[in-house]
Amino acid sequence: MSGVNKRSTKKDDFFISYTGIDEEWATWIAAVLEGEGYICRIQAWDFRAGGNFVLDMHKALLECERFIAVMSQDYFDSLYCNAEWAAAFTKDATGEKRLFVPVRIANFKPEGLFAAVHYINLFDADEDTAEERLISGVSVKDIRRPRSVYPGGKKASASDSPNVRFPGGGSLPPNNFPFNRNPHFTGRGKVFERISAAFESGSEISLTQAVTGMGGLGKTQTALEYAYRYAHKYSLIWWVQAEDDSHVLASYKQFSVKMGLADEHQEISERRIIDNVLTWTDNNNGWLFIYDNVEKLSNEWRPRSSSGHVLITTRNKLGRQIEAVDISAFSADESVDFLEKSTGIKNDRDNALKLAERLGHLPLALEQAAAAVADDDSDSFGEYLSLLDKCGLRALDSTDDDDAFKSVAATLEVSINKINREATRQLLYLCSYIAPENIEKWLFAENAEFLPSPLREVLQDPIDGRTLWAELTKFSLLKKQEGESGYAMHRLLQEVVRGKAAGEDNLAECLLRMFGEIYAFSYGDVESNSRFLRLSSHVESFLANAASVLTSDEDKKTVAYLYSWGGVGFKNLGHYSRALEWHEKAVVIRERVLGVEHSSTAQSYNNIAFAYRHQSDYDKALELYQKALVIREKALGLEHPSTATTYNNIAVVYSKQGDYDEALEWHQKALDIRKKVLDKEHPDTATIYHNIAGVYRNKGDYDKALEWYQKALAIREKVLGSKHPYTISTNKSIAEVTATLSPQ
């Protein structure tokens, strides 16, 4: 590289700024310019391994005359690149001095400051045209250096630099890539940067990288794209299908023939085939071997040399001796970008996002959905989204004649079928019914008594119980959540697992019994309420996912009970819209299973009315309270405490509407019942006193209000204690009324 040894007190010509994904372009630009006699500063060549990147960048900005920004969308998504161009741009914001040189390597339109900037465009040119545009675009007569000429009279150029290839021309080292480059590939920028940085670190353990994760995440496509993007760094790239030893041997034999190490028709032993490849890797530099879909890594055929790189894709955890890069589903933006790029549909982003969310942002599922939409020649994602909601995973069957991609279900089942232990399989099935995130060990370990055998016995053993979770993470069926105590399971994987568990209805019934016992809300108990919120997401997912197997009337009664309890909890936490949603689900089931005149149905009407009341929909609240009252007066009688509760609730609504006389009349009905059937110092009686005081306060009769508040306080202090929230509330009201009566 010509720029490395040319440092002097005079500033270098260019600092080339780029993101790691675009290093191939950056090095080509540097090679072309140094072939013209310019001196370039570039991270790939000039920043020391293990050095301080920020300080090196700062120094380069100070010591270089001009700044080249290698611009792509990834460039603007990089925090470091944004910091670099912002620092350089201020030196020549108007562009008069041409100190800031933007070079576009991708066909995208930057926004903001760069919307009106003139670029050097390289993405749409062949190598000769791109070189001409670059040289012409950076030329400034005052600082242009004379071209350096080799002794033979030949001008130095990018082609004179080893391993520098023109990125736009598809120039590749010798390889056996199994697929063409995916033109719709999206995202994974940080994954590529991490892999490249680890390889470049030179650490012995980092010379082998493993891309890990569940099926369908695009591990193979990620490895393939890495190979294409970083091909300029390698003298040879060899792809090995590595599902088992026989596939590895077949690929190694092909390599031996390709490299002239063996004759195609010669019969040689397996040991000789492996030795041929390992000897070659020992004696050659700059190679990349990619082992795709590794089930078990064997040191027998794994390269031992540190003169090249090994990249592995696998669903399994291979142990601590391999540096793993665990990939996950796409982000929302990556999913939408992929769908738009793959189908050409640009004006349906809302449906694209809904479709991506329905598919859990799983790349394989998005790939198949995009293919189906494209095959239908549709201009919207909405129709396919409806089909998916109606037919489920069957809508994702491959539409390709050559079946290039397995169906999502078949892909995910590969890992599921690896589970041989019955207890582990049961745990996986149970996890498929609940929420896909924050799956915590305590949920099953502390409630093992409700679970089936043999899972129950395994979980009750603290040592054996740990192995269950380890086995599920080993095969990427569960993923440990960063910074959290729980695990995550992809929603499409859950759907496939539930399909396999459908014949085992007792599993859903076990979860129903478990949630029926442990799902509760305790007012004022912070720890209990925190657990309630964590459980709510699991209960909600379970009730939705298990609806098709929980068909008996007894099961449905418990389902309604869970919805009702959830509504009570959300109400007490002030989440009234959520409370209304849950109570409405409960009442639909109770009306169907118990009937419209059952006391539990009346309780649901009462709960729904409460939610409407707190949303200030008083007419709707009054209508539902009256429905509850009719049932309670008939089923429970005119003097039942629950009937009194409904009287009290109706009174509160009238008070909210400003009809204070009507409110007092209904409160008095409730008070008469509670005095008769309850203890005079019962907390419910105190509640009526407190509410009557509130009506007088709203009417402006503060003396009367104070009298009734004092009655409520006497009971609450005696029965509930001075620190109870209800007692504190009454004390606060007394203080406010007293302050009104005696203003300072």
Secondary structure, DSSP 8 states (H G I E B T S, - for coil): -TTTT---SS-EEEEEE--GGGHHHHHHHHHHHHHTT--EEEHHHHS-TTS-HHHHHHHHHHHEEEEEEEE-HHHHH-HHHHHHHHHHHGGGTT-SS--EEEEE-SS----GGGTT---EE-TTS-HHHHHHHHHHHH--TTT-----B-TTS-B--GGGSTT---GGGT---SB--SS---TT----HHHHHHHHHHHHH--GGGGEEEEE-STTS-HHHHHHHHHHHTGGG-SEEEEEE-SSHHHHHHHHHHHHHHTTSS-TT----HHHHHHHHHHHHHH--SEEEEEES-SS--TTTS---SSSEEEEEESS---TTSEEEE-----HHHHHHHHHHHH---S-HHHHHHHHHHTTT-HHHHHHHHHHHHHTT-S-SHHHHHHHHHHGGGGGS---TT--S--HHHHHHHHHTT---HHHHHHHHHHTTS-SS-B-HHHHHTTGGGS-TTHHHHHTSHHHHHHHHHHHHHTTSSEE-TTSSSEE--HHHHHHHHHHHTT-HHHHHHHHHHHHHH----TT-HHHHHHHHHHHHHHHHHHHHTTTT--SHHHHHHHHHHHHHHHHHHHHTT-HHHHHHHHHHHHHHHHHHT-TTSHHHHHHHHHHHHHHHHTT-HHHHHHHHHHHHHHHHHHT-TT-HHHHHHHHHHHHHHHHTT-HHHHHHHHHHHHHHHHHHS-TT-HHHHHHHHHHHHHHHHHT-HHHHHHHHHHHHHHHHHHT-TTSHHHHHHHHHHHHHHHHHS--
